[in-house]
Amino acid sequence: MKRSLALISVAAAACVAALSLAACTAKGYAAEYVLDVNGKELLVFTAPEITGEVSVRDYFDGLVGEGKITYTIDDGMIVSVNGTENVSEGSSGTYWMFYTDLVELDGVTYADTAYTYEYEGKTLASFVYGVEEMPVVEGYVYAAVYERI
């Protein structure tokens, strides 16, 4: 009986440890949070080494944590970067738009090539996911562009 209780205790401890480890590694991180361009109307980064799952919002949070940018998000939409805010003017306006060269990976489409932005000889396409769902994948370029639409 004592042996059974001991085995159950060990098994329970192993399960708790496994769940704790899974919880700690569920959200990933970047090896470093870098920016290629950090301006009032353009912010660009090439994803460094990434561990686990990191979204563009997670990456922005890492940049904020290191004091490299500021941003505001409202209802899943980034409305301000480095103090430059979206401006709605009726049916048009000037907004932060997001682009990447991560168009397709493993059969999943991440960007729409109908809407593009040229950056240093690369054609970046518009995100099809919001910043909270858009993954950051090592080696790909991501751009936040303040533009009139």
MODELLER restraints for C-alpha pairs under 7 A, 6 or more apart:
rsr = mdl.restraints
at = mdl.atoms
rsr.add(forms.Gaussian(group=physical.xy_distance, feature=features.Distance(at['CA:25:A'], at['CA:52:A']), mean=6.75, stdev=0.5))
rsr.add(forms.Gaussian(group=physical.xy_distance, feature=features.Distance(at['CA:26:A'], at['CA:52:A']), mean=6.84, stdev=0.5))
rsr.add(forms.Gaussian(group=physical.xy_distance, feature=features.Distance(at['CA:27:A'], at['CA:52:A']), mean=6.14, stdev=0.5))
rsr.add(forms.Gaussian(group=physical.xy_distance, feature=features.Distance(at['CA:27:A'], at['CA:53:A']), mean=5.60, stdev=0.5))
rsr.add(forms.Gaussian(group=physical.xy_distance, feature=features.Distance(at['CA:27:A'], at['CA:54:A']), mean=6.59, stdev=0.5))
rsr.add(forms.Gaussian(group=physical.xy_distance, feature=features.Distance(at['CA:28:A'], at['CA:51:A']), mean=5.13, stdev=0.5))
rsr.add(forms.Gaussian(group=physical.xy_distance, feature=features.Distance(at['CA:28:A'], at['CA:52:A']), mean=3.87, stdev=0.5))
rsr.add(forms.Gaussian(group=physical.xy_distance, feature=features.Distance(at['CA:28:A'], at['CA:53:A']), mean=4.62, stdev=0.5))
rsr.add(forms.Gaussian(group=physical.xy_distance, feature=features.Distance(at['CA:28:A'], at['CA:54:A']), mean=5.18, stdev=0.5))
rsr.add(forms.Gaussian(group=physical.xy_distance, feature=features.Distance(at['CA:29:A'], at['CA:50:A']), mean=5.91, stdev=0.5))
rsr.add(forms.Gaussian(group=physical.xy_distance, feature=features.Distance(at['CA:29:A'], at['CA:51:A']), mean=5.38, stdev=0.5))
rsr.add(forms.Gaussian(group=physical.xy_distance, feature=features.Distance(at['CA:29:A'], at['CA:52:A']), mean=6.56, stdev=0.5))
rsr.add(forms.Gaussian(group=physical.xy_distance, feature=features.Distance(at['CA:29:A'], at['CA:54:A']), mean=6.09, stdev=0.5))
rsr.add(forms.Gaussian(group=physical.xy_distance, feature=features.Distance(at['CA:30:A'], at['CA:48:A']), mean=6.53, stdev=0.5))
rsr.add(forms.Gaussian(group=physical.xy_distance, feature=features.Distance(at['CA:30:A'], at['CA:49:A']), mean=5.92, stdev=0.5))
rsr.add(forms.Gaussian(group=physical.xy_distance, feature=features.Distance(at['CA:30:A'], at['CA:50:A']), mean=4.48, stdev=0.5))
rsr.add(forms.Gaussian(group=physical.xy_distance, feature=features.Distance(at['CA:30:A'], at['CA:51:A']), mean=6.18, stdev=0.5))
rsr.add(forms.Gaussian(group=physical.xy_distance, feature=features.Distance(at['CA:31:A'], at['CA:48:A']), mean=6.62, stdev=0.5))
rsr.add(forms.Gaussian(group=physical.xy_distance, feature=features.Distance(at['CA:31:A'], at['CA:49:A']), mean=5.41, stdev=0.5))
rsr.add(forms.Gaussian(group=physical.xy_distance, feature=features.Distance(at['CA:31:A'], at['CA:50:A']), mean=6.08, stdev=0.5))
rsr.add(forms.Gaussian(group=physical.xy_distance, feature=features.Distance(at['CA:32:A'], at['CA:48:A']), mean=6.78, stdev=0.5))
rsr.add(forms.Gaussian(group=physical.xy_distance, feature=features.Distance(at['CA:33:A'], at['CA:62:A']), mean=6.24, stdev=0.5))
rsr.add(forms.Gaussian(group=physical.xy_distance, feature=features.Distance(at['CA:33:A'], at['CA:63:A']), mean=5.72, stdev=0.5))
rsr.add(forms.Gaussian(group=physical.xy_distance, feature=features.Distance(at['CA:34:A'], at['CA:45:A']), mean=6.42, stdev=0.5))
rsr.add(forms.Gaussian(group=physical.xy_distance, feature=features.Distance(at['CA:35:A'], at['CA:44:A']), mean=5.95, stdev=0.5))
rsr.add(forms.Gaussian(group=physical.xy_distance, feature=features.Distance(at['CA:35:A'], at['CA:45:A']), mean=4.57, stdev=0.5))
rsr.add(forms.Gaussian(group=physical.xy_distance, feature=features.Distance(at['CA:36:A'], at['CA:44:A']), mean=5.33, stdev=0.5))
rsr.add(forms.Gaussian(group=physical.xy_distance, feature=features.Distance(at['CA:36:A'], at['CA:45:A']), mean=5.00, stdev=0.5))
rsr.add(forms.Gaussian(group=physical.xy_distance, feature=features.Distance(at['CA:36:A'], at['CA:46:A']), mean=6.91, stdev=0.5))
rsr.add(forms.Gaussian(group=physical.xy_distance, feature=features.Distance(at['CA:37:A'], at['CA:43:A']), mean=5.13, stdev=0.5))
rsr.add(forms.Gaussian(group=physical.xy_distance, feature=features.Distance(at['CA:37:A'], at['CA:44:A']), mean=4.90, stdev=0.5))
rsr.add(forms.Gaussian(group=physical.xy_distance, feature=features.Distance(at['CA:37:A'], at['CA:45:A']), mean=6.89, stdev=0.5))
rsr.add(forms.Gaussian(group=physical.xy_distance, feature=features.Distance(at['CA:38:A'], at['CA:44:A']), mean=6.73, stdev=0.5))
rsr.add(forms.Gaussian(group=physical.xy_distance, feature=features.Distance(at['CA:40:A'], at['CA:82:A']), mean=6.00, stdev=0.5))
rsr.add(forms.Gaussian(group=physical.xy_distance, feature=features.Distance(at['CA:40:A'], at['CA:84:A']), mean=6.03, stdev=0.5))
rsr.add(forms.Gaussian(group=physical.xy_distance, feature=features.Distance(at['CA:41:A'], at['CA:145:A']), mean=5.90, stdev=0.5))
rsr.add(forms.Gaussian(group=physical.xy_distance, feature=features.Distance(at['CA:41:A'], at['CA:146:A']), mean=4.77, stdev=0.5))
rsr.add(forms.Gaussian(group=physical.xy_distance, feature=features.Distance(at['CA:42:A'], at['CA:144:A']), mean=5.76, stdev=0.5))
rsr.add(forms.Gaussian(group=physical.xy_distance, feature=features.Distance(at['CA:42:A'], at['CA:145:A']), mean=4.78, stdev=0.5))
rsr.add(forms.Gaussian(group=physical.xy_distance, feature=features.Distance(at['CA:42:A'], at['CA:146:A']), mean=6.29, stdev=0.5))
rsr.add(forms.Gaussian(group=physical.xy_distance, feature=features.Distance(at['CA:43:A'], at['CA:143:A']), mean=5.65, stdev=0.5))
rsr.add(forms.Gaussian(group=physical.xy_distance, feature=features.Distance(at['CA:43:A'], at['CA:144:A']), mean=5.09, stdev=0.5))
rsr.add(forms.Gaussian(group=physical.xy_distance, feature=features.Distance(at['CA:43:A'], at['CA:145:A']), mean=6.64, stdev=0.5))
rsr.add(forms.Gaussian(group=physical.xy_distance, feature=features.Distance(at['CA:44:A'], at['CA:142:A']), mean=5.67, stdev=0.5))
rsr.add(forms.Gaussian(group=physical.xy_distance, feature=features.Distance(at['CA:44:A'], at['CA:143:A']), mean=4.34, stdev=0.5))
rsr.add(forms.Gaussian(group=physical.xy_distance, feature=features.Distance(at['CA:44:A'], at['CA:144:A']), mean=6.39, stdev=0.5))
rsr.add(forms.Gaussian(group=physical.xy_distance, feature=features.Distance(at['CA:45:A'], at['CA:141:A']), mean=5.82, stdev=0.5))
rsr.add(forms.Gaussian(group=physical.xy_distance, feature=features.Distance(at['CA:45:A'], at['CA:142:A']), mean=5.46, stdev=0.5))
rsr.add(forms.Gaussian(group=physical.xy_distance, feature=features.Distance(at['CA:45:A'], at['CA:143:A']), mean=6.61, stdev=0.5))
rsr.add(forms.Gaussian(group=physical.xy_distance, feature=features.Distance(at['CA:46:A'], at['CA:139:A']), mean=5.94, stdev=0.5))
rsr.add(forms.Gaussian(group=physical.xy_distance, feature=features.Distance(at['CA:46:A'], at['CA:140:A']), mean=5.56, stdev=0.5))
rsr.add(forms.Gaussian(group=physical.xy_distance, feature=features.Distance(at['CA:46:A'], at['CA:141:A']), mean=4.32, stdev=0.5))
rsr.add(forms.Gaussian(group=physical.xy_distance, feature=features.Distance(at['CA:46:A'], at['CA:142:A']), mean=6.27, stdev=0.5))
rsr.add(forms.Gaussian(group=physical.xy_distance, feature=features.Distance(at['CA:47:A'], at['CA:136:A']), mean=6.47, stdev=0.5))
rsr.add(forms.Gaussian(group=physical.xy_distance, feature=features.Distance(at['CA:47:A'], at['CA:137:A']), mean=6.15, stdev=0.5))
rsr.add(forms.Gaussian(group=physical.xy_distance, feature=features.Distance(at['CA:47:A'], at['CA:138:A']), mean=4.66, stdev=0.5))
rsr.add(forms.Gaussian(group=physical.xy_distance, feature=features.Distance(at['CA:47:A'], at['CA:139:A']), mean=5.14, stdev=0.5))
rsr.add(forms.Gaussian(group=physical.xy_distance, feature=features.Distance(at['CA:47:A'], at['CA:140:A']), mean=5.60, stdev=0.5))
rsr.add(forms.Gaussian(group=physical.xy_distance, feature=features.Distance(at['CA:47:A'], at['CA:141:A']), mean=6.35, stdev=0.5))
rsr.add(forms.Gaussian(group=physical.xy_distance, feature=features.Distance(at['CA:48:A'], at['CA:138:A']), mean=5.25, stdev=0.5))
rsr.add(forms.Gaussian(group=physical.xy_distance, feature=features.Distance(at['CA:48:A'], at['CA:139:A']), mean=6.30, stdev=0.5))
rsr.add(forms.Gaussian(group=physical.xy_distance, feature=features.Distance(at['CA:49:A'], at['CA:138:A']), mean=5.37, stdev=0.5))
rsr.add(forms.Gaussian(group=physical.xy_distance, feature=features.Distance(at['CA:50:A'], at['CA:137:A']), mean=6.85, stdev=0.5))
rsr.add(forms.Gaussian(group=physical.xy_distance, feature=features.Distance(at['CA:50:A'], at['CA:138:A']), mean=5.92, stdev=0.5))
rsr.add(forms.Gaussian(group=physical.xy_distance, feature=features.Distance(at['CA:54:A'], at['CA:135:A']), mean=5.76, stdev=0.5))
rsr.add(forms.Gaussian(group=physical.xy_distance, feature=features.Distance(at['CA:54:A'], at['CA:136:A']), mean=5.57, stdev=0.5))
rsr.add(forms.Gaussian(group=physical.xy_distance, feature=features.Distance(at['CA:55:A'], at['CA:131:A']), mean=6.58, stdev=0.5))
rsr.add(forms.Gaussian(group=physical.xy_distance, feature=features.Distance(at['CA:55:A'], at['CA:132:A']), mean=5.73, stdev=0.5))
rsr.add(forms.Gaussian(group=physical.xy_distance, feature=features.Distance(at['CA:55:A'], at['CA:133:A']), mean=5.86, stdev=0.5))
rsr.add(forms.Gaussian(group=physical.xy_distance, feature=features.Distance(at['CA:55:A'], at['CA:134:A']), mean=5.26, stdev=0.5))
rsr.add(forms.Gaussian(group=physical.xy_distance, feature=features.Distance(at['CA:55:A'], at['CA:135:A']), mean=4.32, stdev=0.5))
rsr.add(forms.Gaussian(group=physical.xy_distance, feature=features.Distance(at['CA:55:A'], at['CA:136:A']), mean=5.39, stdev=0.5))
rsr.add(forms.Gaussian(group=physical.xy_distance, feature=features.Distance(at['CA:56:A'], at['CA:131:A']), mean=5.06, stdev=0.5))
rsr.add(forms.Gaussian(group=physical.xy_distance, feature=features.Distance(at['CA:56:A'], at['CA:132:A']), mean=6.34, stdev=0.5))
rsr.add(forms.Gaussian(group=physical.xy_distance, feature=features.Distance(at['CA:56:A'], at['CA:134:A']), mean=5.81, stdev=0.5))
rsr.add(forms.Gaussian(group=physical.xy_distance, feature=features.Distance(at['CA:56:A'], at['CA:135:A']), mean=6.15, stdev=0.5))
rsr.add(forms.Gaussian(group=physical.xy_distance, feature=features.Distance(at['CA:56:A'], at['CA:136:A']), mean=5.84, stdev=0.5))
rsr.add(forms.Gaussian(group=physical.xy_distance, feature=features.Distance(at['CA:57:A'], at['CA:131:A']), mean=5.27, stdev=0.5))
rsr.add(forms.Gaussian(group=physical.xy_distance, feature=features.Distance(at['CA:57:A'], at['CA:132:A']), mean=5.20, stdev=0.5))
rsr.add(forms.Gaussian(group=physical.xy_distance, feature=features.Distance(at['CA:63:A'], at['CA:69:A']), mean=5.86, stdev=0.5))
rsr.add(forms.Gaussian(group=physical.xy_distance, feature=features.Distance(at['CA:64:A'], at['CA:70:A']), mean=5.76, stdev=0.5))
rsr.add(forms.Gaussian(group=physical.xy_distance, feature=features.Distance(at['CA:69:A'], at['CA:82:A']), mean=5.79, stdev=0.5))
rsr.add(forms.Gaussian(group=physical.xy_distance, feature=features.Distance(at['CA:70:A'], at['CA:81:A']), mean=5.78, stdev=0.5))
rsr.add(forms.Gaussian(group=physical.xy_distance, feature=features.Distance(at['CA:70:A'], at['CA:82:A']), mean=4.88, stdev=0.5))
rsr.add(forms.Gaussian(group=physical.xy_distance, feature=features.Distance(at['CA:71:A'], at['CA:80:A']), mean=5.21, stdev=0.5))
rsr.add(forms.Gaussian(group=physical.xy_distance, feature=features.Distance(at['CA:71:A'], at['CA:81:A']), mean=4.30, stdev=0.5))
rsr.add(forms.Gaussian(group=physical.xy_distance, feature=features.Distance(at['CA:71:A'], at['CA:82:A']), mean=5.99, stdev=0.5))
rsr.add(forms.Gaussian(group=physical.xy_distance, feature=features.Distance(at['CA:72:A'], at['CA:78:A']), mean=5.82, stdev=0.5))
rsr.add(forms.Gaussian(group=physical.xy_distance, feature=features.Distance(at['CA:72:A'], at['CA:79:A']), mean=5.69, stdev=0.5))
rsr.add(forms.Gaussian(group=physical.xy_distance, feature=features.Distance(at['CA:72:A'], at['CA:80:A']), mean=5.02, stdev=0.5))
rsr.add(forms.Gaussian(group=physical.xy_distance, feature=features.Distance(at['CA:72:A'], at['CA:81:A']), mean=6.67, stdev=0.5))
rsr.add(forms.Gaussian(group=physical.xy_distance, feature=features.Distance(at['CA:73:A'], at['CA:79:A']), mean=5.60, stdev=0.5))
rsr.add(forms.Gaussian(group=physical.xy_distance, feature=features.Distance(at['CA:76:A'], at['CA:130:A']), mean=6.95, stdev=0.5))
rsr.add(forms.Gaussian(group=physical.xy_distance, feature=features.Distance(at['CA:76:A'], at['CA:132:A']), mean=6.93, stdev=0.5))
rsr.add(forms.Gaussian(group=physical.xy_distance, feature=features.Distance(at['CA:78:A'], at['CA:96:A']), mean=6.96, stdev=0.5))
rsr.add(forms.Gaussian(group=physical.xy_distance, feature=features.Distance(at['CA:79:A'], at['CA:85:A']), mean=5.65, stdev=0.5))
rsr.add(forms.Gaussian(group=physical.xy_distance, feature=features.Distance(at['CA:79:A'], at['CA:86:A']), mean=5.26, stdev=0.5))
rsr.add(forms.Gaussian(group=physical.xy_distance, feature=features.Distance(at['CA:79:A'], at['CA:96:A']), mean=6.87, stdev=0.5))
rsr.add(forms.Gaussian(group=physical.xy_distance, feature=features.Distance(at['CA:80:A'], at['CA:86:A']), mean=6.18, stdev=0.5))
rsr.add(forms.Gaussian(group=physical.xy_distance, feature=features.Distance(at['CA:86:A'], at['CA:94:A']), mean=5.69, stdev=0.5))
rsr.add(forms.Gaussian(group=physical.xy_distance, feature=features.Distance(at['CA:86:A'], at['CA:95:A']), mean=4.49, stdev=0.5))
rsr.add(forms.Gaussian(group=physical.xy_distance, feature=features.Distance(at['CA:86:A'], at['CA:96:A']), mean=6.45, stdev=0.5))
rsr.add(forms.Gaussian(group=physical.xy_distance, feature=features.Distance(at['CA:87:A'], at['CA:93:A']), mean=5.42, stdev=0.5))
rsr.add(forms.Gaussian(group=physical.xy_distance, feature=features.Distance(at['CA:87:A'], at['CA:94:A']), mean=5.15, stdev=0.5))
rsr.add(forms.Gaussian(group=physical.xy_distance, feature=features.Distance(at['CA:87:A'], at['CA:95:A']), mean=6.36, stdev=0.5))
rsr.add(forms.Gaussian(group=physical.xy_distance, feature=features.Distance(at['CA:88:A'], at['CA:94:A']), mean=6.53, stdev=0.5))
rsr.add(forms.Gaussian(group=physical.xy_distance, feature=features.Distance(at['CA:92:A'], at['CA:149:A']), mean=5.62, stdev=0.5))
rsr.add(forms.Gaussian(group=physical.xy_distance, feature=features.Distance(at['CA:93:A'], at['CA:148:A']), mean=5.58, stdev=0.5))
rsr.add(forms.Gaussian(group=physical.xy_distance, feature=features.Distance(at['CA:93:A'], at['CA:149:A']), mean=5.73, stdev=0.5))
rsr.add(forms.Gaussian(group=physical.xy_distance, feature=features.Distance(at['CA:94:A'], at['CA:146:A']), mean=6.59, stdev=0.5))
rsr.add(forms.Gaussian(group=physical.xy_distance, feature=features.Distance(at['CA:94:A'], at['CA:147:A']), mean=5.20, stdev=0.5))
rsr.add(forms.Gaussian(group=physical.xy_distance, feature=features.Distance(at['CA:94:A'], at['CA:148:A']), mean=4.05, stdev=0.5))
rsr.add(forms.Gaussian(group=physical.xy_distance, feature=features.Distance(at['CA:94:A'], at['CA:149:A']), mean=6.07, stdev=0.5))
rsr.add(forms.Gaussian(group=physical.xy_distance, feature=features.Distance(at['CA:95:A'], at['CA:146:A']), mean=5.43, stdev=0.5))
rsr.add(forms.Gaussian(group=physical.xy_distance, feature=features.Distance(at['CA:95:A'], at['CA:147:A']), mean=5.61, stdev=0.5))
rsr.add(forms.Gaussian(group=physical.xy_distance, feature=features.Distance(at['CA:95:A'], at['CA:148:A']), mean=6.37, stdev=0.5))
rsr.add(forms.Gaussian(group=physical.xy_distance, feature=features.Distance(at['CA:96:A'], at['CA:144:A']), mean=6.12, stdev=0.5))
rsr.add(forms.Gaussian(group=physical.xy_distance, feature=features.Distance(at['CA:96:A'], at['CA:145:A']), mean=5.43, stdev=0.5))
rsr.add(forms.Gaussian(group=physical.xy_distance, feature=features.Distance(at['CA:96:A'], at['CA:146:A']), mean=4.42, stdev=0.5))
rsr.add(forms.Gaussian(group=physical.xy_distance, feature=features.Distance(at['CA:96:A'], at['CA:147:A']), mean=6.46, stdev=0.5))
rsr.add(forms.Gaussian(group=physical.xy_distance, feature=features.Distance(at['CA:97:A'], at['CA:144:A']), mean=5.64, stdev=0.5))
rsr.add(forms.Gaussian(group=physical.xy_distance, feature=features.Distance(at['CA:97:A'], at['CA:145:A']), mean=5.20, stdev=0.5))
rsr.add(forms.Gaussian(group=physical.xy_distance, feature=features.Distance(at['CA:97:A'], at['CA:146:A']), mean=6.23, stdev=0.5))
rsr.add(forms.Gaussian(group=physical.xy_distance, feature=features.Distance(at['CA:97:A'], at['CA:147:A']), mean=6.94, stdev=0.5))
rsr.add(forms.Gaussian(group=physical.xy_distance, feature=features.Distance(at['CA:98:A'], at['CA:126:A']), mean=5.79, stdev=0.5))
rsr.add(forms.Gaussian(group=physical.xy_distance, feature=features.Distance(at['CA:98:A'], at['CA:127:A']), mean=5.83, stdev=0.5))
rsr.add(forms.Gaussian(group=physical.xy_distance, feature=features.Distance(at['CA:98:A'], at['CA:143:A']), mean=5.67, stdev=0.5))
rsr.add(forms.Gaussian(group=physical.xy_distance, feature=features.Distance(at['CA:98:A'], at['CA:144:A']), mean=4.64, stdev=0.5))
rsr.add(forms.Gaussian(group=physical.xy_distance, feature=features.Distance(at['CA:98:A'], at['CA:145:A']), mean=6.26, stdev=0.5))
rsr.add(forms.Gaussian(group=physical.xy_distance, feature=features.Distance(at['CA:99:A'], at['CA:117:A']), mean=6.85, stdev=0.5))
rsr.add(forms.Gaussian(group=physical.xy_distance, feature=features.Distance(at['CA:99:A'], at['CA:124:A']), mean=5.35, stdev=0.5))
rsr.add(forms.Gaussian(group=physical.xy_distance, feature=features.Distance(at['CA:99:A'], at['CA:125:A']), mean=4.96, stdev=0.5))
rsr.add(forms.Gaussian(group=physical.xy_distance, feature=features.Distance(at['CA:99:A'], at['CA:126:A']), mean=4.37, stdev=0.5))
rsr.add(forms.Gaussian(group=physical.xy_distance, feature=features.Distance(at['CA:99:A'], at['CA:127:A']), mean=5.54, stdev=0.5))
rsr.add(forms.Gaussian(group=physical.xy_distance, feature=features.Distance(at['CA:99:A'], at['CA:142:A']), mean=5.76, stdev=0.5))
rsr.add(forms.Gaussian(group=physical.xy_distance, feature=features.Distance(at['CA:99:A'], at['CA:143:A']), mean=5.10, stdev=0.5))
rsr.add(forms.Gaussian(group=physical.xy_distance, feature=features.Distance(at['CA:99:A'], at['CA:144:A']), mean=6.55, stdev=0.5))
rsr.add(forms.Gaussian(group=physical.xy_distance, feature=features.Distance(at['CA:100:A'], at['CA:111:A']), mean=6.92, stdev=0.5))
rsr.add(forms.Gaussian(group=physical.xy_distance, feature=features.Distance(at['CA:100:A'], at['CA:124:A']), mean=4.65, stdev=0.5))
rsr.add(forms.Gaussian(group=physical.xy_distance, feature=features.Distance(at['CA:100:A'], at['CA:125:A']), mean=5.33, stdev=0.5))
rsr.add(forms.Gaussian(group=physical.xy_distance, feature=features.Distance(at['CA:100:A'], at['CA:126:A']), mean=6.57, stdev=0.5))
rsr.add(forms.Gaussian(group=physical.xy_distance, feature=features.Distance(at['CA:100:A'], at['CA:127:A']), mean=6.78, stdev=0.5))
rsr.add(forms.Gaussian(group=physical.xy_distance, feature=features.Distance(at['CA:100:A'], at['CA:141:A']), mean=5.44, stdev=0.5))
rsr.add(forms.Gaussian(group=physical.xy_distance, feature=features.Distance(at['CA:100:A'], at['CA:142:A']), mean=4.49, stdev=0.5))
rsr.add(forms.Gaussian(group=physical.xy_distance, feature=features.Distance(at['CA:100:A'], at['CA:143:A']), mean=6.25, stdev=0.5))
rsr.add(forms.Gaussian(group=physical.xy_distance, feature=features.Distance(at['CA:101:A'], at['CA:123:A']), mean=6.77, stdev=0.5))
rsr.add(forms.Gaussian(group=physical.xy_distance, feature=features.Distance(at['CA:101:A'], at['CA:124:A']), mean=4.66, stdev=0.5))
rsr.add(forms.Gaussian(group=physical.xy_distance, feature=features.Distance(at['CA:101:A'], at['CA:125:A']), mean=6.13, stdev=0.5))
rsr.add(forms.Gaussian(group=physical.xy_distance, feature=features.Distance(at['CA:101:A'], at['CA:140:A']), mean=6.06, stdev=0.5))
rsr.add(forms.Gaussian(group=physical.xy_distance, feature=features.Distance(at['CA:101:A'], at['CA:141:A']), mean=5.78, stdev=0.5))
rsr.add(forms.Gaussian(group=physical.xy_distance, feature=features.Distance(at['CA:102:A'], at['CA:110:A']), mean=6.37, stdev=0.5))
rsr.add(forms.Gaussian(group=physical.xy_distance, feature=features.Distance(at['CA:102:A'], at['CA:111:A']), mean=6.70, stdev=0.5))
rsr.add(forms.Gaussian(group=physical.xy_distance, feature=features.Distance(at['CA:102:A'], at['CA:140:A']), mean=5.98, stdev=0.5))
rsr.add(forms.Gaussian(group=physical.xy_distance, feature=features.Distance(at['CA:103:A'], at['CA:109:A']), mean=5.81, stdev=0.5))
rsr.add(forms.Gaussian(group=physical.xy_distance, feature=features.Distance(at['CA:103:A'], at['CA:110:A']), mean=5.09, stdev=0.5))
rsr.add(forms.Gaussian(group=physical.xy_distance, feature=features.Distance(at['CA:103:A'], at['CA:111:A']), mean=4.61, stdev=0.5))
rsr.add(forms.Gaussian(group=physical.xy_distance, feature=features.Distance(at['CA:103:A'], at['CA:125:A']), mean=6.82, stdev=0.5))
rsr.add(forms.Gaussian(group=physical.xy_distance, feature=features.Distance(at['CA:104:A'], at['CA:110:A']), mean=5.65, stdev=0.5))
rsr.add(forms.Gaussian(group=physical.xy_distance, feature=features.Distance(at['CA:110:A'], at['CA:127:A']), mean=6.06, stdev=0.5))
rsr.add(forms.Gaussian(group=physical.xy_distance, feature=features.Distance(at['CA:110:A'], at['CA:128:A']), mean=5.52, stdev=0.5))
rsr.add(forms.Gaussian(group=physical.xy_distance, feature=features.Distance(at['CA:110:A'], at['CA:129:A']), mean=6.69, stdev=0.5))
rsr.add(forms.Gaussian(group=physical.xy_distance, feature=features.Distance(at['CA:111:A'], at['CA:125:A']), mean=5.33, stdev=0.5))
rsr.add(forms.Gaussian(group=physical.xy_distance, feature=features.Distance(at['CA:111:A'], at['CA:126:A']), mean=5.11, stdev=0.5))
rsr.add(forms.Gaussian(group=physical.xy_distance, feature=features.Distance(at['CA:111:A'], at['CA:127:A']), mean=4.40, stdev=0.5))
rsr.add(forms.Gaussian(group=physical.xy_distance, feature=features.Distance(at['CA:111:A'], at['CA:128:A']), mean=4.99, stdev=0.5))
rsr.add(forms.Gaussian(group=physical.xy_distance, feature=features.Distance(at['CA:112:A'], at['CA:125:A']), mean=5.44, stdev=0.5))
rsr.add(forms.Gaussian(group=physical.xy_distance, feature=features.Distance(at['CA:112:A'], at['CA:126:A']), mean=5.18, stdev=0.5))
rsr.add(forms.Gaussian(group=physical.xy_distance, feature=features.Distance(at['CA:112:A'], at['CA:127:A']), mean=6.42, stdev=0.5))
rsr.add(forms.Gaussian(group=physical.xy_distance, feature=features.Distance(at['CA:112:A'], at['CA:128:A']), mean=6.21, stdev=0.5))
rsr.add(forms.Gaussian(group=physical.xy_distance, feature=features.Distance(at['CA:113:A'], at['CA:125:A']), mean=4.87, stdev=0.5))
rsr.add(forms.Gaussian(group=physical.xy_distance, feature=features.Distance(at['CA:113:A'], at['CA:126:A']), mean=6.71, stdev=0.5))
rsr.add(forms.Gaussian(group=physical.xy_distance, feature=features.Distance(at['CA:115:A'], at['CA:125:A']), mean=5.78, stdev=0.5))
rsr.add(forms.Gaussian(group=physical.xy_distance, feature=features.Distance(at['CA:115:A'], at['CA:126:A']), mean=5.49, stdev=0.5))
rsr.add(forms.Gaussian(group=physical.xy_distance, feature=features.Distance(at['CA:116:A'], at['CA:123:A']), mean=6.35, stdev=0.5))
rsr.add(forms.Gaussian(group=physical.xy_distance, feature=features.Distance(at['CA:116:A'], at['CA:124:A']), mean=5.40, stdev=0.5))
rsr.add(forms.Gaussian(group=physical.xy_distance, feature=features.Distance(at['CA:116:A'], at['CA:125:A']), mean=4.41, stdev=0.5))
rsr.add(forms.Gaussian(group=physical.xy_distance, feature=features.Distance(at['CA:116:A'], at['CA:126:A']), mean=5.96, stdev=0.5))
rsr.add(forms.Gaussian(group=physical.xy_distance, feature=features.Distance(at['CA:117:A'], at['CA:123:A']), mean=5.86, stdev=0.5))
rsr.add(forms.Gaussian(group=physical.xy_distance, feature=features.Distance(at['CA:117:A'], at['CA:124:A']), mean=5.14, stdev=0.5))
rsr.add(forms.Gaussian(group=physical.xy_distance, feature=features.Distance(at['CA:117:A'], at['CA:125:A']), mean=6.42, stdev=0.5))
rsr.add(forms.Gaussian(group=physical.xy_distance, feature=features.Distance(at['CA:118:A'], at['CA:124:A']), mean=6.08, stdev=0.5))
